[in-house]
Amino acid sequence: MRASSRSLGARLALGSALALVVSCGGSTVEGEAGAGTHATTAGSGAAGTGGETQVVEPTAPDAGPPSGLAVDASDPAVQRARVLFTDGLAAYEAGRLEEAATKLAEAYGLVPTPELAFNVARIYERMGDAEKGIANFRIYLRDGTPTDAERTDIARRIAALEALAQRQHDQIFAAPASTDDLTAEARTFFLRGVTMFQGRHFDAAMQAFIAAYNFARLPEVIYNLAITAEKLERTQDAIDYYREFLRARPDDPNRTQIEAKVRTLRGNH
């Protein structure tokens, strides 16, 4: 049994990819209709016999045979995992990401399939929880059977989360992706802004970043302006800079988190 073939883009869209399939006593419970998932009913194919079945969460396309953890369908832990997943999916669809992550992580603790770990990772990724997202992606890489293309894509996501973790630690970009795009003047002001920000001199940091922006309107400069404006409680400026950053870098891997931050700022403004 394999997950139906879908593009990586479709697989990584959790709105259609979250689906836990639990085959119990000849019936199936599926997460989301049309998600391209399949269940193996009792007595057919890989499901096994003698009251044992497969608990599978096949989100990854062409990921090879799923872990197929053989369990007793009547096991209370399996039944609890199914309830947790169903509740987690409902929470996800309602936008309650923290609740969804908690419930799916608990389900994974009961029925530890790599496919479920992948879904947990995607929720944490969307939440901007770099540490937990990375940990669960690595579980999928270790225990699952991803294709080479999937490994490459997940490695890119892990790298983005690692960069996010560093950014969350530093709070700002310490340097643009390419210093070649900075003029000497812009570089001087940019580095001064970083120093002032790290010293919590936010007014001085804002002045320095604005000066750098006037010389080089790079995404990293704009992002730092947004963060600094937020620190100064200049909410509308922060919103405007975050939006400008997303226009400058529409494919930024942290776009979802930044859009969520903009919504939060608007709600508090």
C-alpha angles and dihedrals in degrees: 000000000000135000110258115264114266134156119269088245092057092044092052093052099094093196089075101021103059105100129137113195116201118179111204127172095335096315132097135218114203130190107218127005115243094020091125095246128142133204127206110222122218113282096019129105115311095358093094130213141260097065095306122121142169128268106203134168101188106187098137116085116229090357093145124243110342120244088267096202103202110224140162106262090215092055108121089221091060092047090048091050090054092051091047092051093048091049090045092052091050090050091049093050089050090053095250094134098167092053091046092051092048094051095044092046089052089049089052089053088058099039107020105198118158090229090060090048087055092055091048089051092052092052092049088047090055090047091052093241096145099179096052093039092054093045093053094044088054090051088055092048091048101043104024131070104241122174121243090260091052092049089052092049094047091047087055091050092049090050090051091050091049089052089048091051090053091046091050088052094047092029091211141049106274090198138002119259088253121024087194087080092059122087116221090257093048092048092052093051093041094054091044089053091051091050093048092047093050088050088052092243091137099169091054090044091053092051091049094047091048089053090050090047091055089058100037124011095204123161092243091055091049092049091051089051089053093050092046093048088052091052089052090049090241090144101175091048090050091050092049093049093047090052091048089050091053091049089052093045108025094166096051107145090228095053093116092054092047092049089050089051090051090052090050092049091049090050091053095043 
